[in-house]
Amino acid sequence: MDAQKVFDLSMECSQKIWDRVMEWKYFEKDTIGKQLVRSADSVSANLIEGAGRYHFKDRNLFSIYSRGSLFETHCWLEKAKNRGLITKPQFDELKMDYDLLHLEINKMIQNTRRQILK
């Protein structure tokens, strides 16, 4: 999967989370919802910021930041599931999307490292 497709996948994942959180009551949105949306949005924001950087090392660093935001998103999804804000099937669907995204970001990091070492 090329970098554009990874970015597109991250945008789709964050939109799914946004759509889900918008269904929640105020308190849930204000606590877990804001954190979940911010971390999900940060995945794509870091990917695109890295793509706009001139040096491979900068690109790689922002891909690593993106992966960190992905891990944070997974944590908030777990909390949302544990607190009954999303169902197990909803969680499983989102987790599957984010597992694929995690794999693809890791591939991007490995490919960029190879370019740095050339």
Backbone bond lengths (Angstrom), bond angles and torsions (degrees), N, CA, C in turn:
res aa  C-N    CA-C-N  psi(-1)  N-CA   C-N-CA  omega(-1)  CA-C   N-CA-C  phi
1 M - - - 1.452 - - 1.534 107.61 -
2 D 1.325 116.51 129.32 1.460 118.85 -179.79 1.532 110.81 -79.47
3 A 1.324 115.12 169.96 1.465 121.24 -174.29 1.532 111.74 -59.11
4 Q 1.315 117.82 -37.81 1.467 120.41 179.93 1.527 110.77 -64.07
5 K 1.318 116.86 -40.95 1.467 119.99 179.22 1.524 111.53 -68.16
6 V 1.327 116.95 -35.49 1.468 120.29 176.47 1.525 109.15 -64.62
7 F 1.322 116.69 -44.13 1.467 120.87 176.67 1.530 110.65 -60.40
8 D 1.328 116.70 -45.78 1.470 120.18 179.72 1.527 111.14 -60.51
9 L 1.323 116.99 -41.34 1.460 120.77 177.55 1.527 110.54 -62.60
10 S 1.316 117.28 -41.39 1.465 119.89 179.20 1.529 110.80 -64.49
11 M 1.319 117.36 -35.99 1.466 120.99 177.20 1.529 110.81 -67.24
12 E 1.319 117.07 -41.68 1.471 120.91 177.93 1.533 110.64 -63.09
13 C 1.315 116.51 -42.91 1.469 120.54 -179.64 1.532 110.80 -62.95
14 S 1.315 116.57 -44.55 1.466 118.70 -178.84 1.526 111.14 -68.45
15 Q 1.328 117.58 -31.82 1.469 119.78 177.00 1.524 110.80 -67.07
16 K 1.328 117.13 -39.77 1.470 120.21 177.09 1.525 110.64 -60.42
17 I 1.321 115.90 -41.11 1.464 119.50 178.74 1.523 110.30 -66.56
18 W 1.312 117.50 -44.62 1.469 121.14 177.72 1.528 110.34 -55.55
19 D 1.322 116.03 -49.04 1.469 120.60 -178.82 1.524 111.30 -59.16
20 R 1.310 116.85 -40.46 1.469 121.07 -179.85 1.524 110.78 -68.14
21 V 1.330 117.39 -46.74 1.466 121.70 -177.20 1.530 110.93 -64.37
22 M 1.323 117.76 -34.06 1.467 120.66 -178.86 1.528 112.01 -64.28
23 E 1.316 117.75 -15.26 1.470 121.72 177.48 1.526 112.47 -84.40
24 W 1.328 117.35 -13.03 1.457 121.37 -174.81 1.520 112.18 -78.38
25 K 1.332 115.63 162.47 1.465 122.36 174.44 1.526 109.31 -73.15
26 Y 1.341 114.80 168.10 1.462 120.89 -174.17 1.535 112.73 -55.28
27 F 1.323 118.14 -51.97 1.463 120.67 -175.53 1.528 110.97 -58.64
28 E 1.315 117.50 -44.76 1.458 121.62 -179.54 1.532 111.41 -64.60
29 K 1.349 115.85 -39.64 1.463 119.84 176.95 1.522 110.73 -64.51
30 D 1.332 115.68 -41.55 1.458 121.07 -173.84 1.523 112.56 -72.91
31 T 1.307 117.67 -22.81 1.463 120.44 -178.23 1.522 109.97 -102.18
32 I 1.280 117.44 -86.32 1.468 121.54 -177.74 1.527 111.93 -68.04
33 G 1.315 117.12 -39.11 1.462 121.05 -175.41 1.515 113.77 -57.38
34 K 1.329 116.70 -48.66 1.463 119.90 -179.34 1.522 111.35 -62.09
35 Q 1.317 116.65 -42.64 1.459 120.59 -179.59 1.529 111.24 -65.28
36 L 1.324 115.57 -42.47 1.458 121.13 -179.70 1.521 110.89 -63.79
37 V 1.313 117.25 -46.66 1.467 120.83 -179.76 1.524 110.75 -64.81
38 R 1.326 116.84 -43.01 1.473 119.48 -179.93 1.525 111.75 -61.52
39 S 1.323 116.39 -44.85 1.468 118.10 -178.71 1.528 110.98 -67.46
40 A 1.337 117.42 -39.96 1.466 120.56 178.60 1.528 110.86 -64.72
41 D 1.335 117.10 -42.15 1.462 120.57 178.28 1.533 111.62 -66.80
42 S 1.320 116.31 -30.78 1.456 120.89 -179.18 1.522 112.05 -67.00
43 V 1.328 117.69 -28.32 1.466 120.46 178.59 1.529 109.35 -58.97
44 S 1.323 117.07 -54.20 1.465 120.09 -178.28 1.528 111.87 -70.58
45 A 1.330 117.38 -35.54 1.468 120.19 -179.72 1.528 110.79 -62.46
46 N 1.320 116.90 -42.39 1.461 119.81 178.68 1.524 111.89 -69.28
47 L 1.323 117.05 -37.66 1.470 119.36 177.09 1.524 110.79 -60.29
48 I 1.323 116.63 -45.78 1.466 119.07 -176.38 1.524 111.25 -73.21
49 E 1.342 116.89 -33.88 1.469 118.37 176.44 1.530 110.13 -64.45
50 G 1.323 116.48 -41.43 1.463 119.88 177.49 1.512 112.35 -62.96
51 A 1.334 116.29 -37.12 1.467 120.47 179.11 1.526 111.25 -64.97
52 G 1.320 115.88 -27.43 1.459 120.17 -179.85 1.519 114.31 -85.46
53 R 1.311 116.74 -2.44 1.464 120.99 -179.82 1.522 110.39 -84.58
54 Y 1.305 115.73 150.43 1.462 121.14 -175.43 1.519 112.40 -79.72
55 H 1.315 117.48 -39.18 1.466 121.36 -173.68 1.523 111.76 -96.04
56 F 1.323 114.84 144.64 1.463 120.33 178.56 1.523 111.77 -59.02
57 K 1.332 117.60 -37.35 1.467 120.21 -179.65 1.520 110.97 -61.88
58 D 1.322 117.30 -40.58 1.470 120.66 177.04 1.523 110.62 -64.78
59 R 1.317 116.30 -44.40 1.472 120.27 178.49 1.522 110.38 -58.31
60 N 1.318 115.82 -43.96 1.452 120.55 -178.76 1.530 110.86 -64.87
61 L 1.316 116.11 -42.51 1.459 120.17 -179.74 1.529 110.90 -60.64
62 F 1.323 117.64 -43.23 1.462 119.92 179.96 1.530 112.18 -71.05
63 S 1.311 117.25 -28.49 1.473 119.59 172.56 1.527 110.05 -66.12
64 I 1.315 116.22 -37.82 1.466 120.32 177.31 1.523 110.08 -67.08
65 Y 1.338 117.60 -41.14 1.469 120.58 175.07 1.525 110.47 -59.59
66 S 1.322 115.49 -41.12 1.460 120.78 179.53 1.524 110.67 -61.12
67 R 1.313 115.76 -42.96 1.461 119.96 178.47 1.525 110.99 -63.61
68 G 1.325 117.06 -37.33 1.462 120.54 175.88 1.517 111.55 -62.24
69 S 1.312 117.33 -41.93 1.466 121.27 177.16 1.523 110.96 -65.11
70 L 1.314 116.39 -34.49 1.459 120.53 176.73 1.531 110.18 -63.13
71 F 1.321 117.52 -43.26 1.461 120.89 177.43 1.530 110.75 -62.58
72 E 1.327 116.03 -41.20 1.467 119.57 177.40 1.529 110.29 -62.34
73 T 1.312 117.11 -42.16 1.461 121.33 178.64 1.522 110.64 -58.94
74 H 1.313 115.69 -43.16 1.465 119.49 179.05 1.528 110.71 -60.95
75 C 1.312 117.25 -40.26 1.473 121.32 178.08 1.524 110.96 -60.80
76 W 1.333 116.77 -45.56 1.468 120.32 179.79 1.524 111.21 -66.95
77 L 1.325 117.32 -34.73 1.470 119.78 175.83 1.527 110.90 -63.91
78 E 1.328 116.68 -41.13 1.470 120.93 176.61 1.532 110.20 -59.53
79 K 1.330 115.89 -45.43 1.469 119.83 179.36 1.528 110.78 -62.60
80 A 1.323 116.50 -42.29 1.467 120.27 179.28 1.524 110.71 -61.95
81 K 1.328 116.56 -40.68 1.476 120.19 177.89 1.527 110.34 -66.69
82 N 1.320 116.91 -47.29 1.459 121.22 -177.82 1.526 112.87 -62.88
83 R 1.325 117.03 -27.05 1.465 121.55 -178.54 1.522 112.68 -98.60
84 G 1.323 115.64 9.56 1.452 120.38 174.49 1.519 115.45 75.47
85 L 1.322 117.35 20.50 1.461 120.68 179.65 1.525 112.33 -87.12
86 I 1.320 116.12 -26.00 1.455 121.41 171.50 1.520 107.83 -131.65
87 T 1.302 115.28 151.30 1.466 120.17 179.90 1.522 109.83 -80.64
88 K 1.301 116.09 166.02 1.470 120.91 177.09 1.526 110.81 -59.69
89 P 1.351 119.22 -45.60 1.486 118.25 177.25 1.536 112.89 -61.43
90 Q 1.339 117.47 -38.17 1.467 119.77 177.20 1.533 110.02 -64.20
91 F 1.320 115.74 -44.35 1.457 120.75 178.10 1.528 110.20 -59.73
92 D 1.327 116.61 -46.91 1.470 120.92 -178.01 1.520 111.39 -60.58
93 E 1.328 116.99 -40.31 1.471 120.60 178.73 1.524 110.54 -64.30
94 L 1.331 116.81 -47.84 1.458 120.29 -179.84 1.528 111.10 -65.40
95 K 1.320 116.73 -39.51 1.468 120.52 179.06 1.526 110.78 -63.21
96 M 1.311 116.85 -39.90 1.463 120.54 178.65 1.537 109.98 -62.00
97 D 1.334 116.46 -44.08 1.462 120.37 177.78 1.532 110.86 -60.63
98 Y 1.336 115.72 -46.18 1.458 119.81 -177.75 1.528 112.38 -72.05
99 D 1.323 118.19 -28.73 1.463 120.26 174.48 1.531 110.25 -65.07
100 L 1.324 117.00 -42.02 1.466 120.47 176.50 1.530 110.37 -64.25
101 L 1.319 116.20 -43.97 1.460 120.52 178.77 1.529 110.47 -61.05
102 H 1.312 117.33 -41.48 1.464 121.83 177.92 1.530 110.26 -58.86
103 L 1.306 116.71 -47.62 1.457 121.82 178.92 1.531 110.96 -58.23
104 E 1.312 116.84 -45.36 1.466 121.16 -177.23 1.527 111.92 -69.83
105 I 1.321 117.79 -36.86 1.467 120.01 176.36 1.522 109.57 -65.63
106 N 1.319 116.95 -40.92 1.467 119.72 176.76 1.524 111.01 -59.40
107 K 1.321 117.15 -40.86 1.466 120.30 177.78 1.525 110.93 -63.02
108 M 1.338 116.38 -40.73 1.467 120.05 178.00 1.524 110.52 -61.24
109 I 1.330 116.58 -43.37 1.463 121.00 -179.94 1.521 109.95 -62.21
110 Q 1.323 117.08 -44.71 1.475 120.50 179.77 1.522 111.17 -63.47
111 N 1.332 116.76 -42.57 1.470 119.87 179.86 1.524 111.46 -65.21
112 T 1.310 116.79 -40.19 1.462 119.88 179.42 1.519 110.52 -67.58
113 R 1.327 117.31 -38.90 1.477 120.20 176.71 1.529 110.69 -59.47
114 R 1.314 116.43 -39.49 1.469 119.79 178.10 1.533 110.32 -62.00
115 Q 1.328 116.39 -40.40 1.457 119.74 179.42 1.521 111.27 -67.34
116 I 1.332 116.55 -35.35 1.472 120.60 178.48 1.520 109.84 -64.52
117 L 1.323 117.42 -38.93 1.462 122.16 -175.27 1.532 113.56 -77.96
118 K 1.321 117.78 -10.71 1.471 120.58 -179.45 1.519 111.05 -68.26
